[in-house]
């Protein structure tokens, strides 16, 4: 992983060769240091047996995201932009977890190599998230993909060839979507540099932009529609795209979480458009529908782009966007949030309990996507929901103790845990950023971003004393 990170770190100065790459030395020094650490690790481990037991995989999964975030911050800190240690680590953590919260201002004038590195970080994080959710977390019996796991996510010699096929398919689909996004943006009026950056961050549902105005910089309804399509693609289960590619036609649409996700997106867009039309005197239907669709999609998919200040649409819009931050996209995608399927499972459990009250002796079956849902899956869902809300409460209280206002503390904690990026309010809302927060708050939010990206439970397991005693 260190060697791969060092290779990616050489991309900004190489791609901008002859252009705006004033921090090439900082990237070279960072890449050289990380490459050296990687080769040292390879040499120290050479010839030793590699037994990937669940205990080791827990430690590897949690520590790798933490260490990668720390190492990814080196180009920011060593650059000539004067970025502090705290801000460098915050920006890198937000990038690698595809959160999209930023502490950098004046993005339109920022060095292009640093802008490109932010986008590359989110792209790396996006494919890393998909691989973790599809292959690693089901093996550790953590995360939503356990519900959709097949033999492809079992770490056995028998399943290894299938897992390699799945991994290649995921990478292929991810790269194809990225290339198509870049070319589409470029053909629609963006410069090649802007198109490349936004193509990387849209498919990763990360939301980093090359401007402080985010997608509002381009003032193009066509670009907003295109970005909406690619954000939706990034928030759908990538393993279903692979299955479609291998001849299993229709599996994407037959998936219950996909259908609910698209239905929810449609209903929310229509509802918010109607609300804006009723409360605004100068509302234009076509442009209003497009901007509503774009911003609702951005928050629901946890991408975090903005075309305007949606928190100024009215009190109902403010509340709707707050609760949308909880939802997220589908399991097995690059999006964050609690994921659609958990809300569906909650409804299944609610229906089951109501039926038992009416018919105490009834024998009820619990199915999702045509498969039986075990008590273990339900228990895992309930445990995740509880620990998520508990972490949300703790982070909010900690941020409030730093003299931040209620909206900033509440929405900041939620946006970090769900990896949305921009929060609500005047400070860290869609037209603000996290630069003015105290350093202590930024460190707290970094913890929240990592917790949210790692499905919380995997981190709790590693931090529990019993994990190290047993």
N, C-alpha and C positions, 0 to 999 in steps of 0.2 A: 504493500500500500504506500509506503514511503517513497519507493522508487517511482511508482506511477504518479504520485503527487508531484514529485520533482520534475517529471517529464511534462505534466500539464502546466507547471509553473514557468516553463520556458516558452509557452505558446504566446503570451502577450507581446514580449519583445520581438519574437520571430514573426508573428503575423503583422506587426506594425513596423517591420524593418524598413527603414527609410521614412517612417512616419513619426507620429507623436509617441515615442517610447523613451522619455527622459529618465525613467527609473530602471533601465535595463541592468545596471549594476546591482541594484537591490534584488531584482529577480534572479540574477545569476548567482549572487551570494546565497540567497535563500534556497534555490534549487540545489546548489552544490552541497550545502550543509545537510539538507534533507536526504539527498541521494547518498551521501556518505553514511548517515545513520541507517538508511535502509540496507546498504551493502554490508555494514557492520553486523546488523541483525541476521542477514542471510548467512554470513560466514560463521557466526557464533552458533547458528542452528543447523549448520550443514551436517548431514549424516545422522542427526538425532531423530528418533521416532516421533511422529506427529499423531497423537491420539486426541482427536477433537471431541472430548467428552463435554457434556452440557455445561459443567462448571467452567471449563476453559472458554467455551463459546460465549457464556454470559460475560466474562471478564473481557474477552476480546471485542465483543460487540460494543459494550459500553465505553471501554477505554479507547477504542479506535476512533470513535466519533469525537471524543474529548481531545485526544492528541492531535487528530487531523485539524480540528478547529484552531488549536493553539499554533500549530506549524503553519497553517494557511495564513495566519495573521502577519507573518514575517515580512512579506513584500510591502504591506501597508506601513508597518512600523519603520522599515529601513528606507522607505521612499523619501523623496524631498518634500512631500506634502505636509510634513510636520504633524503626523497623526500620532496620538499618544498610545501607550500600551493598552489602556482600557478600551479606547475607541477601535484600535486595530483588532483586538480580540472580539469585541462586540460585532464588528462588521464581518469578520471571517465566520463567526459562529452563526450569525444571521444568514450568511451566504450558504454555508455547507448544509445547514438545516432547511434551506429554501424558505426561510421565514420572510425575508425581504425588508425587515426593519433596518433603517440606516441612521447613522450618526454623521454622515458626510453631507455637507452643504455645498452649494455652488457646483453641482454635478456637471452643468453645461460647460464649465471652464476647467473641470478636473482633468488631470492627465489621462489620456486615452488608455494607456497600459493598465492603470489602476481600475478604470471602468471595465475594461475587458476582463481583468482578473476577477472582479466581482461576479460577472456573468458566468465565467468558466466555473467558478466555485459553485454557483447554483446548479449548473448543468451536471457537475460531478455529483453533487448532493442528490439530485433527482434520480440518477441511475443507481446510486448507492442505496437510496431509500427503497426503490423497487426491488432490488436484489435482497435487501434485508427483510422486507415484508414477505417476499415469496419463498425464500429459501431458508433464511436463518431463524427468524422468529417462530415459524411453525415448528421447527426442530426443537426450539427451546420451550415450546408449549406456551408461547406468549403472543399476543397480538391477534388482530382480526382474521388474518389469513388462515388460522387454524380451521375456520369454518369452511374455507374453500380449498383446503390443502388436499392434494392427491399424493400418489406415490412419488411425484416429482420433487416433493419437499421433504422426503425422508432421506437422511444421510446414511445410506447403506451402499455397499458395493453394487448391489443389484440396481439401485435407483440412480447411481452416479451418471451413467450415460444419458438417461432421460433428463437429469438436472442440467447437464452440460448443454443438451439440445435446447432446453427451456431458456437457459442463460443467454445463449447465442441469439435465440429468437427475441428475447426482451431487448437486448442491446441493438439488434437490427431495427426493430420497430421504433425504439427510442431515437436512433440516429436518423431514420427516414423521416419521422415527424419533425425533427429539428431542422433538417435540410429543407423540407417543404416549407416550414414556417419562415425560415430565413429568406428563401427565394420569393415567397409570397409577399412578405413585407417589402423587400427590395423592389419588386415589380410594381408595388402600390404607392411608391413615392418616398420611402425611407432611403437614406444614404446606406451604402453597404455596411458601414460601421454600425449604424443604429439598427439595421435589420439583423445583423449577426448577433448583436447583444440581446435584442429583444426576442429573437428566435430561440436562443439558449434559455432565457429566463421564462418564456411563456410555457414551453413544454415542461419545464421543471416546476411549473406553478410557483415560481419564486418571487417574481415581481420587481426585481432590480431593474432600474431604468437608467438611461443616460442623461436624464434631465430631472430637475427638481419638480417639474410639472408632470412627471410620469408620462402616460400616454396622451395627456392633454396637450403636450407640446406640439403634436402633429396636426391637431385640429382636422381630423379626417374621420368621417363616419365609416368609410370603407375599412380603414385600419382597425377601428373599434370592433367591427363585425368579424374581421379576420382573427383578431386577437381573441375574441369570444370563442370562436370555433376551436382554436388551438388550446385555450385554457380548458375547455370541456374535454378535449382529447386527452390532455395531461391528467385529468382527474378521473378518468375511467380506468378499469382494471387492465393493466398491460398484458397480463397473462391470457386474457380473453382475446386480445388482438392476435397473440401468437397462435391460439387455438383456431381462430378464424383463418389465419394464414396457412394452417395445416389441414384445412378442408372441413373443419367443424362449423359449417355455415349456420348463422343465426344465434350462436351461443352468447354473443354480446347483448343482443336485444332481449333474449330470454332471461338474462340475469336480473333478479329482483331488485338488487341495489341500483343497477343502471337505470331501470325503468322508473324507480322512485326518484332518483336523482334528477333525471330529465324532466319528470312531471313536476317536481318541486320547483325546479328552475323556471319552468314555463309559468306556473301559477304565481310565483312570487314576482316575476317580471310584469305580468299582466296586472296584478294587484297593485304594485308600486307605481306603474304607469298611470293607472286610473286615479290613484291617490294624488299623484303629482298634478294631473290634469284638473282635479277638483280644487286643489289649494293654490294653484298658480294661475295668474291672469294672463301670462304671456307664454303659456306652454305650447310648444309645437309637437304635434303627435309623432311624426316620423323620427325626428332627431331625439325627442324625449324618450321614445321607445328604445332606440338604439343605445342611448347613454344609460338608461335604466338596465337594459339587458347586460350591457358590458360591466357595470359596477356591481350588480347583483351577482353575476357570474364570478367576478374577481374575488368577492368576499366568500361566496359559497365554496369556491374551489381553493380558497386560502392563497390565491396568487398575490393579491395586494396591490395590483395596479389601480390607478385612479385617473379618471378623465376630468373630474371636477370634485368639488367639496360636497359629497353626498350627505354628509351630516347636517348640511344646511337645507335639506329638502323638506324638513318638518319633523315634528316630534315623533310621529309614527315611524318615519324612515329611520330615525336615530335608533329607536328601540328594535326595529326589525333587523337592522344591520348588526346590532349587538348580539342578538340571539343567533343570527346566521353564522357568526364566528364559531359557535359551538359545533356546527354541523360538519363541515368539511366534505370531501368527495368520497369516492369509493375506496374500499380496501384493495391494496395492490396497485395503487396509483402513486403519483408524486405529491398529491395534496395532503394537507394535514387535517386537523380537526378530530372530532370524536368518531367520524365516519358514519355514513348512511346506515350501514347494516346494524349498528348498535341500536339505533332508534327503531329499526324494524323488529329486532329481537325483543326490545322492550314492549312493543305493541303485541307481539306474540305471547309474551309472558302475561301481560295485562289481560288479554283475551282469555288465556287459559285460567287465570284466577277468577275471572267473572263467570266463566262456564262452570267452574267447580262450585261456586256459590249457588248457582242455579241447579246444577246436577251433581251433587256430591259423589255419586257412585259412577259417574261417567268415566270411560277410558278414553283419554285424549291423546292424540298424536301431535308432536311438535315438529313441524317440517319447515325447511327454508331452502329454496331453490331445488325442491324435490329430494332433499336429503334430511334425514333425521337429525335433530339438534339435541345433543346430549346434555345432561345436567351439568357436566363439567364446563361446557361452552357457556351455558347460562351463568354459572357461578363466576367464570372468568370475566364475563361482561359486567356483572354486578360489581365485582371487585375493582375492575378498571374504572367504572363510573364513580364509585365512591372515592377512590384514591385521586381521580382527576379533580373532583369537586373539592376534596380536602386540600390538594396542592393549590388549586385556584384561590381558595380562602386564605391559605398561608401566604402566598405570594402577594395577594392584595393587601393583607395586613402589614406585611414587611414594607411594601412600597409606600403605604399610607404613613407608616412610622417615620419615613424620610421627608415628611411634610409635603408630599404630593397630594393634589386634590383628588376627590373621590372618583371622578370620571377617568382621570389619568391612571390612578392606581388600579381601578377595576378593569378597564379596557386594556391597559398595558399588560396586566397579568394574564388576561384571557388571550390576547393576541400572541403572546410568547408561547403559552402552552399549546395553542392550536396552530402555531406557525403561520399566522395570517400576515403579519407585517405591520402595516399601519393600523392604529387603533382608532379611538374616538376622542373628540375634544379639540381644543385649540392648540394644544402642545404637541401631541403625538397622533393627531388625526390625519386625514388624507392630504391635507395641505401643510402639515408640519413634519417634524421628524424627532428623533430621540436625542439629538445633540445637546439639548439644554438640560437633560436629566443629570442628576449627580452621578458620579462614577459608581457609587455603591449600588444605585438603582440599575445601572447598566449590567453590573455583575450578576445581580439577582435575575434580571431578564435573560441573561446568557444561560443561567441554570434552568430557567423555565423553558427556553427554546430547546435545549438538549433533552430535558425531561419529556417534552411533548413529542419530539421526533422519535425518541426511543420507546414510545408507548408506556412510559412512566414505570410500569411494573418491572421491566428488566433492570432499571436503575435501582429500584427499591430492593430487589432481590440481592444485587451485588452489595448494597450498602447495609444489609441486615447482618447482625453479628452471627446468626445461625449459619449463614452461607459460608463463613470462614471457619466455623468450628466443625461442621459436619464433614 
